[in-house]
C-alpha cells in the first residue's frame, strides 16, 4: 500500500462532492481534482464558439484545449489556454448544457486521459461521476455521495444566491432532474455506484460530518496497510 492514496468520489449534482473533496484534500495535503470543472470548461468554450450542437467540433475543441486546475486557499481555479474561467463555468447556461456535452464519448475519453495523468502518482482527491468506475477503478478509497433531490436543489439555489444570481427554484430543480436522467442513462460512463464504493447519504449531514466519516475510512486504511 502506497502512502499517497487515490481517493475517488462520485455522486449526482449537488450531492456535496466538491465541498467534501476540497476539505479532504486540505486536511490530507493532497491535490484536489474537480473533473466536473473540466467538462464545464469544454461546455463554456463550445457555447462561446457557437458549436454547442456540433459534436465533432466540440471533440476537436477538447483535444486542443489546455485545462489547468489550481487549488488555492480552499478555492479551485480553472484555467483554459491561460485564461481564468473559474466563475464563467458556474453559470446556469453552462449547467444546462454540461451533461449533453459530457456524454459525448470522444470528449469523455480525452478528459479521462487528462484526469489519469493528473492523479497517476496518488496523493489526490478526485471527484466526478465516473471516477470510481472508469477513471480510477483501482482507487484506494471509493466514495459515492448522494442526497435527496430537494436538498440538492436547495444547495444549488444557495450557491447561486451567494453569487448574486437570482433564479427560480423550480428551474434549478428541473435542471438537476434533467442532469440526473442524462448522467445515469448515457451509454458512455454513466453515473452509477461502484460495487465496492462506500455510499453516504449527505441529506442530513453537515459538511464536517461527511468529511469526518471519509477521513475515518482513510486513516483506518493507512493504519492497517500491509
WODAHU-V514987 format. One line per field, one symbol per residue. psi: psi as a letter, one per 30 degrees, with the letter a starting at -180 (. if undefined). burial: 1 if it has 16 or more other C-alpha atoms within 10 Angstrom, else 0. Layout:
# WODAHU-V514987
psi->???
burial->???
This chain:
# WODAHU-V514987
psi->klejljjkklllkhfgeeeeeeeeeeefhlkkjjfeeeeeeeeeeeeeghgfgjeeeeeeeeefkjkkkkjkhgkkkkkkhfkjgeeefgleeeeefeeeeffkeeeeeeeeeeeeeegfgahkjklbfgeffeeifgkekkkjkllleeeeeeeeeeeeefggkjlkeeeeeeeeeeeeeeefflekhljlkkfgkjkjjgegkleeeeeeeeeeeeeeeefgl.
burial->0000111111111111110111111100011111111111111111100001001001101100101110100001111100001100110101111111111101110011011001100111111111111011101111111110101110111001000000000001101110110110010111111100101101100000011001000100010000
